[in-house]
Structures are given as C-alpha cells and as structure tokens.
Amino acid sequence: MSITIDQISKTFGRFHALRDVALDIPEGKLTALLGPSGSGKTTLLRIIAGLESSDSGRILFGGEDVSNLHVRDRNIGFVFQHYALFRHLTVAENIAFGLESLPRKQRPSKAEIRQRVEKLLEMIQLPQLADRYPAQLSGGQKQRVALARALATQPRILLLDEPFGALDAKVRKDLRRWLRALHDEFHFTSIFVTHDQEEALELSDQVVVMSQGQVEQVNTPTELYAKPESRFVFDFLGHVNVLSGAVKNQKLAQGDAWVSLPGHRSEQEAQLYLRPHEVHLARAPSVHARLPLRIDAVSLIGSEVRIELVPEGWHSEEIWEIGMSHNEFAQQNPSRGELWFAVPDVGHLFSGDNSQPKTVDWQYAEAANACNM
C-alpha cells in the first residue's frame, strides 16, 4: 500500500509544525523520517495514522483519500516508543487485544485469534513467554510484543514512533536487524520516526530528512550520505569537519590554514565540509593543503581509531575528527599533544548562498596532473 502525502500543513497555536509537506512513500518499502526534535516527523506520522488532523492537505493510501477516515478505519498498526502495553494483561492477551476489540462482524473466532497469537509469538521468538506480564519482560521483549500486537490485525501499513529509543545500544542494534529481516519477509509498507542517523541509514530503504516542518531531502541511504544537498543534511548526517574562510586565487584560507580549490574562480566567503573518512593525517602539509591541528584525544572505537584534533593558528566551531585503521595507527603512532596536518582527499564546498555543495576531489586532480606531465 503506497502512501501519498499531499501538501500537509499543521500549526499548534503560532508554531508551524508542518509546512506544505509533499511526499511519496513507496509500497512495501521501509521509510525513515529522520530529523531533530521539533522537525515535525512525529506530527506527520500521527497525521498519517489519523491520530492527529492536518490544517490543510490530503493523505492518500493507494490513491484513496483517507484524510477524513477515523483512525480505526485506516487499518494501521502503530508502535510507540514506550511500548504502551497493558500491565494487567499477559503477553498473549496484549497481542490479542486489537483482534478482540474489532466490531463483531470483523472479529475472528476465538480459535482463529488464538492461532494468530501463537503464530505471532513464534514470529517474535517469544512463544515461551505467552503467560508472562509486561513487568516480567526486558525492554527488547516488550518492544517485540508491541510490534506483534500492531501486526495482529494484519494492517496495510505499519507506523513506528522512535521504536528503539528507550532501549540500550546492544538491544537496539539487535532489534534493528530483527525488524529489517521481518520486513524483508512480509514486505509491508512501513514508516518509522527516528533522530538516530545510524539507525535510519542502516534500517531503511528510503530516508526523509526533515527540518522545521519541511522536507530537506529524500533519497536512499547510500545516495543521501554520498550526495547531501544542503548544509543541514551534511551537519545532521554524522560528524563533519568544517573550514570556513575567504576564497582568493583558487584557495580557501583562514589564519594559518588553507586549501587549494582547483578550477574554483569565484572569490567569496565559503565553507569546506570534510567527513572524517575523507581526510588523513600527515606529519607535514601537502601540496594542496595546509591544515595544522593538534591532537586532543585518541579513542579506539570498534574497527577504527578516532583522532580528535584542535585547530592550530586558525578557528573551527567544533573539534575535528579523523578516522584511521588500527594498522595505520600502529604505523604512525599519533599521540595526544602532537602537531599534525590534515590532508583532505575529497571535500564539499558551500559558497555564498549556494545551498548545494560542489565536490572537490584532490586525488583525481593529482592523478590528472601526473598523467599530463
């Protein structure tokens, strides 16, 4: 079941929660609404569900306008962040609740309800906990039960509001994998709200980045990360190193720092965005950049080493981060307090009022120069 969001707007008093949001949610895909608090993602999810009404615009399911349909008539499964399980009901009774609450003509028989609950318990891998109460479950188990309850009525669409936000990191990661596998098996149309960039990029087929009640960008996780279209999307999708300054003679400079910009002839204020994996460290400046930084911290995190650095002789709003492999770290042995130089490989240049960045590839430029020699 596809979903079309057609020019939806919503205000709460003087606050504009949503501003003319237009969006297509593909059938059978898992779509993430990603953004900071106050960006409008939960309000949009509640309007899709029918739990909130919009001031203007339409919601269509499979081309059918459902804007005026009551929530009970939209055939939607909804999973909340804090589970919303009934404390006085067992796991099996919680899962069966939606089925038993259906109007008599739509309600399955008791035998059918029992059979469906047993199947769902197998699906969420908790058949042995059917007679337990929510207080006897872990956070991950509660969220699985909440998901099974949402799926019990065989909804056309599944909506999840920060479904893993109340869980610790390990459980959250395990449940993400489990939900992705479940989705791949059943192919229901799903939308989940999150402010966790890693979660959105890892779990979804499509990511919708929202800010201040508007859609900033829509794309697949791979394309979104590779080609952010605005400063906001760049800033929101993980850490980014920024050099701000003035461009002159095809160089971006600030204080003791500068970077060459081959072919960039306009002279104005600009910002160069560099992700941690797009920069490497060297003991001396390169021919295309001089970015002196002093090491502030060294952290061994999983499969990589993260180096945090403070600019030396120039200014940055945030500490810089550069990642390297454990093998590189063992060879170079960078230590706290040492002066090193950042050497950018690929960068993204925002200049003037231009909302979309220009990619700068020094590796390509150096290879082209070598071929022409």
C-alpha positions as CSV (number, residue, x, y, z in Angstrom):
1,M,0.0,0.0,0.0
2,S,1.6,3.2,-1.1
3,I,1.2,6.5,0.8
4,T,0.9,9.9,-0.7
5,I,1.3,13.0,1.5
6,D,-0.1,15.9,-0.4
7,Q,0.7,19.4,0.8
8,I,0.1,18.7,4.5
9,S,0.3,21.7,6.9
10,K,-0.2,21.8,10.7
11,T,0.1,24.5,13.3
12,F,-0.2,24.4,17.1
13,G,-1.1,28.0,18.0
14,R,1.6,30.1,16.4
15,F,4.0,27.1,15.9
16,H,4.2,25.7,12.4
17,A,4.8,22.0,12.9
18,L,4.5,21.2,9.2
19,R,4.7,23.4,6.1
20,D,3.2,22.1,2.9
21,V,4.8,18.7,3.1
22,A,4.6,16.6,-0.1
23,L,6.0,13.1,0.0
24,D,5.5,9.7,-1.6
25,I,6.1,6.5,0.4
26,P,6.6,3.5,-1.9
27,E,4.6,0.4,-1.4
28,G,6.4,-2.4,0.5
29,K,9.3,-0.2,1.5
30,L,10.7,0.8,4.9
31,T,10.9,4.6,5.1
32,A,12.6,6.6,7.9
33,L,11.5,10.1,8.9
34,L,14.8,11.5,10.2
35,G,15.3,14.8,11.9
36,P,16.0,16.6,15.2
37,S,13.4,17.3,17.9
38,G,10.7,19.7,16.6
39,S,11.3,18.9,13.0
40,G,7.7,17.7,12.5
41,K,8.4,14.0,12.0
42,T,6.2,12.6,14.8
43,T,3.4,15.1,13.9
44,L,3.5,13.8,10.3
45,L,3.4,10.2,11.5
46,R,0.3,10.9,13.7
47,I,-1.5,12.6,10.8
48,I,-0.8,9.6,8.6
49,A,-2.2,7.4,11.3
50,G,-5.3,9.5,11.9
51,L,-4.3,10.3,15.5
52,E,-3.9,14.0,14.5
53,S,-5.7,16.1,11.9
54,S,-4.0,18.4,9.5
55,D,-5.0,22.1,8.8
56,S,-4.7,21.5,5.1
57,G,-3.6,18.9,2.5
58,R,-4.5,15.2,2.0
59,I,-3.3,11.8,2.9
60,L,-3.9,9.0,0.3
61,F,-3.4,5.3,0.8
62,G,-3.0,3.6,-2.6
63,G,-4.6,6.6,-4.3
64,E,-7.6,6.7,-2.0
65,D,-8.1,9.9,0.1
66,V,-8.2,8.8,3.8
67,S,-7.9,12.3,5.3
68,N,-11.3,12.2,6.9
69,L,-11.3,8.5,7.9
70,H,-11.2,7.7,11.6
71,V,-8.0,6.1,12.9
72,R,-9.9,2.8,13.4
73,D,-10.9,2.7,9.8
74,R,-7.4,3.2,8.3
75,N,-6.2,-0.3,9.1
76,I,-2.8,0.8,10.5
77,G,-0.5,-0.8,13.0
78,F,1.2,1.7,15.4
79,V,4.2,1.0,17.6
80,F,5.1,3.6,20.3
81,Q,8.5,4.3,21.8
82,H,7.4,3.3,25.3
83,Y,5.6,0.1,24.3
84,A,2.1,1.1,25.7
85,L,1.4,-2.5,26.8
86,F,-1.4,-3.2,29.2
87,R,0.2,-4.1,32.5
88,H,-2.8,-6.2,33.7
89,L,-2.8,-8.4,30.5
90,T,-0.4,-11.2,29.7
91,V,1.8,-11.2,26.6
92,A,-0.7,-13.3,24.7
93,E,-3.6,-11.1,25.9
94,N,-1.8,-8.0,24.8
95,I,-1.2,-9.3,21.3
96,A,-4.9,-10.5,21.1
97,F,-6.3,-7.2,22.3
98,G,-6.6,-5.5,18.9
99,L,-8.3,-8.5,17.4
100,E,-10.8,-8.9,20.3
101,S,-11.6,-5.2,20.1
102,L,-12.8,-5.4,16.5
103,P,-16.5,-5.0,15.7
104,R,-18.3,-8.3,16.0
105,K,-18.7,-8.7,12.2
106,Q,-14.9,-8.2,11.6
107,R,-13.8,-10.1,14.7
108,P,-12.2,-13.6,14.1
109,S,-13.4,-16.5,16.1
110,K,-11.7,-17.3,19.4
111,A,-9.9,-20.2,17.8
112,E,-8.6,-18.0,15.0
113,I,-7.4,-15.4,17.4
114,R,-5.6,-18.0,19.5
115,Q,-4.0,-19.4,16.3
116,R,-2.9,-16.0,15.1
117,V,-1.4,-15.1,18.5
118,E,0.5,-18.3,18.6
119,K,1.9,-17.6,15.1
120,L,2.9,-14.1,16.1
121,L,4.6,-15.3,19.3
122,E,6.7,-17.7,17.1
123,M,7.4,-14.8,14.7
124,I,8.8,-12.6,17.5
125,Q,10.6,-15.6,19.0
126,L,8.8,-15.4,22.4
127,P,6.4,-18.4,22.5
128,Q,7.7,-19.4,25.9
129,L,6.6,-16.0,27.4
130,A,2.9,-16.1,26.4
131,D,1.7,-16.1,30.0
132,R,4.1,-13.5,31.4
133,Y,3.1,-9.9,32.2
134,P,4.9,-6.8,30.8
135,A,6.6,-6.2,34.2
136,Q,8.4,-9.6,33.8
137,L,9.9,-8.7,30.4
138,S,13.0,-6.9,29.3
139,G,12.8,-3.7,27.2
140,G,13.6,-5.6,24.0
141,Q,11.0,-8.2,24.7
142,K,8.3,-5.6,25.4
143,Q,9.0,-3.9,22.1
144,R,8.7,-7.2,20.2
145,V,5.3,-7.8,21.9
146,A,4.2,-4.2,21.0
147,L,5.2,-5.0,17.4
148,A,3.3,-8.3,17.4
149,R,0.2,-6.5,18.8
150,A,0.4,-3.9,15.9
151,L,0.7,-6.7,13.3
152,A,-2.1,-8.9,14.8
153,T,-4.9,-7.1,12.9
154,Q,-2.9,-7.5,9.6
155,P,-2.6,-3.8,8.9
156,R,-2.0,-2.4,5.5
157,I,0.6,0.0,6.9
158,L,3.0,-0.2,9.9
159,L,4.0,3.1,11.7
160,L,6.7,3.2,14.4
161,D,7.4,6.2,16.5
162,E,11.0,6.1,17.9
163,P,10.6,2.3,18.3
164,F,14.0,1.7,19.8
165,G,14.6,5.0,21.6
166,A,14.1,3.5,25.1
167,L,16.5,0.6,24.6
168,D,20.2,0.3,25.3
169,A,22.6,0.2,22.4
170,K,23.1,-3.5,22.1
171,V,19.4,-4.4,22.3
172,R,18.6,-1.6,19.9
173,K,21.1,-2.9,17.3
174,D,19.7,-6.5,17.6
175,L,16.1,-5.3,17.3
176,R,17.0,-3.3,14.2
177,R,18.4,-6.4,12.5
178,W,15.3,-8.4,13.5
179,L,12.9,-5.8,12.2
180,R,14.7,-5.5,8.9
181,A,14.6,-9.3,8.5
182,L,10.9,-9.3,9.4
183,H,10.2,-6.5,6.9
184,D,12.0,-8.3,4.1
185,E,9.9,-11.4,4.8
186,F,6.5,-9.7,4.8
187,H,7.0,-6.6,2.7
188,F,4.5,-4.4,4.5
189,T,4.7,-0.6,3.9
190,S,6.4,0.9,7.0
191,I,7.4,4.3,8.3
192,F,9.5,4.8,11.3
193,V,10.4,8.0,13.1
194,T,14.0,8.5,14.4
195,H,16.6,11.1,15.3
196,D,19.3,8.5,15.1
197,Q,21.2,8.9,11.8
198,E,22.9,5.4,12.0
199,E,19.5,3.8,12.6
200,A,17.9,5.5,9.6
201,L,20.8,4.7,7.3
202,E,21.1,1.1,8.4
203,L,17.5,0.1,8.5
204,S,15.6,1.9,5.8
205,D,15.0,1.7,2.1
206,Q,14.3,5.4,1.9
207,V,15.3,8.3,4.2
208,V,13.3,11.5,4.5
209,V,15.3,14.2,6.3
210,M,13.1,16.8,8.0
211,S,13.8,20.2,9.5
212,Q,11.5,22.9,10.9
213,G,8.4,21.2,9.5
214,Q,9.7,20.8,6.0
215,V,11.4,18.0,3.9
216,E,15.0,18.8,3.3
217,Q,15.9,15.8,1.2
218,V,14.6,12.3,0.2
219,N,16.8,9.5,-1.1
220,T,18.1,6.0,-0.5
221,P,20.6,5.8,2.5
222,T,23.6,5.3,0.1
223,E,22.7,8.3,-2.1
224,L,21.7,10.5,0.8
225,Y,25.1,10.0,2.5
226,A,27.0,10.3,-0.7
227,K,25.2,13.4,-2.0
228,P,23.7,15.7,0.7
229,E,22.0,18.6,-0.9
230,S,22.3,21.2,1.9
231,R,24.3,22.3,4.9
232,F,21.6,21.0,7.2
233,V,21.7,17.5,5.8
234,F,25.5,17.4,5.9
235,D,25.5,18.6,9.5
236,F,22.9,16.1,10.6
237,L,24.3,13.0,9.0
238,G,27.2,12.4,11.4
239,H,30.2,14.4,12.3
240,V,31.7,16.7,9.7
241,N,34.9,18.9,9.8
242,V,34.4,22.4,8.5
243,L,36.9,25.0,7.3
244,S,35.4,28.5,6.9
245,G,37.2,31.3,5.2
246,A,37.6,33.5,2.1
247,V,38.4,32.2,-1.4
248,K,41.1,34.0,-3.3
249,N,43.3,32.9,-6.1
250,Q,41.7,29.4,-6.0
251,K,42.5,29.0,-2.3
252,L,40.2,28.8,0.7
253,A,42.1,30.4,3.6
254,Q,41.7,31.2,7.3
255,G,44.5,32.2,9.6
256,D,47.4,29.7,9.1
257,A,45.2,27.2,7.3
258,W,44.5,27.0,3.5
259,V,43.2,24.5,1.0
260,S,43.6,24.8,-2.8
261,L,40.4,24.7,-4.9
262,P,41.4,23.8,-8.5
263,G,39.1,25.4,-11.0
264,H,37.2,27.5,-8.4
265,R,37.5,31.1,-9.7
266,S,34.8,33.0,-7.7
267,E,36.1,34.9,-4.7
268,Q,33.7,35.0,-1.8
269,E,33.2,33.5,1.7
270,A,32.9,29.7,1.7
271,Q,32.8,26.6,3.9
272,L,34.6,23.4,3.1
273,Y,32.9,20.2,4.5
274,L,35.1,17.2,5.1
275,R,33.9,13.9,6.6
276,P,36.3,12.1,9.0
277,H,37.0,9.3,6.4
278,E,37.7,11.9,3.7
279,V,40.8,13.2,5.4
280,H,44.0,11.6,6.5
281,L,46.8,12.7,8.8
282,A,50.4,13.6,7.9
283,R,53.5,14.9,9.7
284,A,53.8,17.7,7.1
285,P,51.4,19.8,4.9
286,S,50.6,18.5,1.4
287,V,51.0,20.5,-1.8
288,H,47.2,21.2,-1.9
289,A,46.5,21.9,1.8
290,R,48.0,23.2,5.0
291,L,45.7,22.4,7.9
292,P,47.7,22.3,11.2
293,L,45.9,20.5,14.0
294,R,47.0,19.4,17.5
295,I,45.8,16.1,18.8
296,D,43.4,16.4,21.7
297,A,42.3,12.8,22.1
298,V,42.8,9.3,20.7
299,S,39.9,6.8,21.0
300,L,39.9,3.2,20.0
301,I,36.4,2.5,18.9
302,G,35.5,-0.8,17.3
303,S,37.2,-1.3,13.9
304,E,38.8,2.1,13.8
305,V,40.7,4.7,15.8
306,R,39.2,8.1,16.1
307,I,41.5,11.1,16.4
308,E,40.1,14.3,17.8
309,L,42.1,17.5,16.9
310,V,42.1,21.2,17.7
311,P,43.0,23.7,15.0
312,E,46.4,25.4,15.5
313,G,46.6,29.0,14.2
314,W,43.0,29.1,12.9
315,H,39.5,28.6,14.2
316,S,36.8,25.9,13.9
317,E,33.4,25.8,15.6
318,E,33.9,22.2,16.6
319,I,36.8,19.8,17.3
320,W,37.9,17.9,14.1
321,E,37.6,14.2,13.9
322,I,39.7,11.9,11.6
323,G,39.4,8.1,11.5
324,M,42.2,5.7,10.8
325,S,42.6,1.9,10.8
326,H,44.3,0.1,13.7
327,N,47.1,-0.8,11.2
328,E,47.6,2.9,10.3
329,F,47.5,3.9,13.9
330,A,50.2,1.3,14.8
331,Q,52.5,2.5,12.0
332,Q,52.1,6.3,12.6
333,N,51.5,6.2,16.4
334,P,49.9,9.7,16.7
335,S,49.8,10.9,20.3
336,R,47.9,13.5,22.3
337,G,49.5,16.9,22.2
338,E,51.4,16.4,18.9
339,L,51.0,18.7,15.9
340,W,49.9,17.0,12.7
341,F,48.4,18.2,9.4
342,A,45.1,17.1,7.9
343,V,45.3,16.2,4.2
344,P,41.9,16.2,2.5
345,D,41.1,13.6,-0.2
346,V,37.6,14.7,-1.1
347,G,35.7,17.8,0.1
348,H,32.3,19.5,-0.4
349,L,32.4,23.3,-0.9
350,F,29.5,25.6,0.0
351,S,30.0,29.1,-1.2
352,G,27.8,32.2,-0.9
353,D,24.1,31.4,-0.7
354,N,24.5,28.3,-2.8
355,S,22.5,25.6,-1.0
356,Q,24.1,22.7,-2.9
357,P,27.8,21.8,-2.5
358,K,30.4,21.5,-5.2
359,T,32.6,18.3,-4.8
360,V,36.3,18.9,-4.7
361,D,38.5,15.8,-5.4
362,W,42.2,16.4,-4.9
363,Q,43.1,12.7,-5.5
364,Y,41.5,13.0,-9.0
365,A,43.2,16.4,-9.6
366,E,46.7,15.0,-8.6
367,A,46.2,11.9,-10.8
368,A,45.2,14.1,-13.8
369,N,48.3,16.3,-13.3
370,A,50.5,13.2,-13.1
371,C,49.1,12.0,-16.4
372,N,49.7,15.4,-18.1
373,M,53.4,15.6,-17.0
